[in-house]
Amino acid sequence: MPLVKREYFIPCSGGECIAIAELIQENIGNCEIAIDIRDNGLYIILYGYKTDVRNAWARIKKLVKSYRESVKPCREGYRVSVEYIVSKTRKTFPPLLLVEILKRMGYPTDYREGYIVSSLDTEEIIGCADKVASLLQEIRYDVWSTTAKYFVVAASILSNKEPSIVIEDAIEKGIMYRDEDDRPRLKMEWRQALDKYLGTWCE
């Protein structure tokens, strides 16, 4: 298959151009790319196999769309696509866990058709999602079930305690127990466990 070079243009200005250029550079890797930032927009050159170039341009258009949707305020605050969050953090995360944490932090938040809708601004949503993903990775071998991981991560973020401390506290408070393989497990539904943990923590 022959190599091809294609030139594209994305209209933008100022800081938006810089943010979009960084997002593209971080997420396009199947072909060579050159980005020229000018006053009226981004001039992009893609070089590679025809299919790779076509796919890269389709990916770029999706990135630009998700970026613009995510940084523009809406009636409820911000509507940030999960795809945009993942493209920024380079990590996957459970949207419903993030929503639960943000709600308990006092920010009205919902998950709708691939978007986190919250009164919290975009960068802080991304920061919290990154923390969630990092903690899930950190405890992946320490906690067995998915729901127990959700509890430990949420409790860790909301109480500002290390996951290992959360686990020991939860065992002491009768929220978790260690099974025959010494793995911590929940005694109840994870949201209920979180209610009990945080309520006990505030006493």
N, C-alpha and C positions, 0 to 999 in steps of 0.2 A: 504494500500500500504506500503510495507516495506521500511525502511530507508536504504540508501546505502552510502558508502564512496568511492570516486574516487580520484585518484592522477593524476596530469597533470604536464607538464613541458613546460615552455616558454623560449627559448634561448634569452639571452640579456646580457648586461654588464654595469657596472657602473651606471651612472645617469639615463640611460634608464630604468634599472631594477626598480629603486626607483620610477620614474615617472609612470611606468606601474602598479606597485604594489599599489600606491596611487589611481590611476584611478579605478582599480578593486575594492579596498576596498570601494570607494565612490559610486559605482554603482551596486554592487551585494548585494542583501538583502534577497533573498528567501531561502537561505540555509546557514549553517555554513561554514565559509571559513578560512583556515589558509594558510599564504603565507610565505615561507622561501626564503629569498634573498641570493643567493650564487654567487660566482665569474662567473659561467657559465650560470646563468639564475635564473628563478623563479620556485620553486617547490610548487605546489598548491594542497591543499587537500580540497575537497568539500564534505560536509556531509548533507544529507537531503533526501527528497523523490526523487525517481529515475527521475521523470519528471522535478522536480526543479533543480536537479543536471545537467541533460542534457541541460536544458534551460540556466542555469548559465554558463556552459562551452561555449555554442554557443554565449552567450552575451560577454563573456570574449574575445573570438576570434575576434568578431567584434570590440570591444574596442581597442584591440591591433592593428588591421589592421588600424582603423581610426586614432589612435595615430601616428603610423609610417608614414602614408600618410601625416598627417597634420604638422609634425615637419620637414619633409624633404623638402628643397628648390626645387622649380621647375624653369623652364625657366622664368616665369613671376613673381616669388617671392615665394609665398606660396599658396598651395592648401589645404584649411582646410575644413574638412567635417562638415556640420551642426550638425550631430550626435555627433561628438567629442566636438564641442563647447557646446552643451546642456549637455553632460556628465560632462564637467568641471564646468559649471556655475550652473547646476541643474535648469535652467530656459529656457523657450522657447522664441523665438524672431522671428520677420519677417525678413528673409534674405534680401529681396529687400530693406527694410528700412535701414538695416545695410550697404548694398552696396551703397545706395544713400549718406549716411553720409560719408563713407570713401572716396568716389569720391570727395565730396565737401571739404574734408580735404586735398585733393591733392594727394591721393593715387589711382593709377589706380586699379580698382576693378571690378569684375564681379561675377555673380552667375550662375553656370553651374551644372545642374544635381546633386544637393545636396551638392555642394562645393562652398565655398567662395574662389575666386582666386584673390589675391591681392599682391601688392608690399610691404605691411605692414607685419611685422612678426607675427607669430602665436599667441604669448602671447598678443600682442597689439590688434589683431583682437578679441581675446576672451574677453579682458578687455572692448573693445567698445561694444561688443554684450551684455555683462553683464550690462553695463550702460543703453543700450537701453531697455533691459528687465525690469530693475529696475524702470526706468522712466515710462514705459508703465503701470506697476503695480501701481505706485504712482498716476497717473492721471486717473486711470480706472473709477472713479466715477465723475471726474471733467469735462471730455470732452466726448461728446456723440458719434460721428461717428469715425470709424476706420481711415479714411483719416485725420481727424482733429487731432487725436492722433499722427499719423505719423508726421504731421507738427509740432506739439508742441514739441515732443521728439527731432526731428532733429534740430529744431531751438534752443532748449535749449542746446543741446550738442555743436552745431556749434558756438553759441554766448556766451557760458559759462554763461547762465542766468537760474535762477530757472524757472520751467514751469509756475508758477503763474505770473511771470513778463512777460514772453513771451506772455501769453494770453492777459494780459492787454495792452501790447505794440501793439500786433496784432489788437486788437479792436480799439485802438487809431489811428492806421495807416490805418484802413479800410480794413484789411485783414480778420478779423473775426467779428462776431456780436453775441449778446446774443439773443436766441430765447425766446418764451413766457414762457418757464420753466427756464429761466436764464442760459441755457447751452450754452457755446461758440461753434459757428459753423463757418466753413469756407465759404467765399464768392466765392472761386475759387478752381481749382484743386490744390492738396496739394504741388506739386513740383513748380507750378507757384507761389503759396503763399510763398513758401520758398525762391524763387528767389527774390520776392518783399521784403520780410522781411529782408533778408540778404543784399540786395542792399541798402535799406533804412538805415539799421543799420550802413553801412560803410560811409554814407554821412557825 
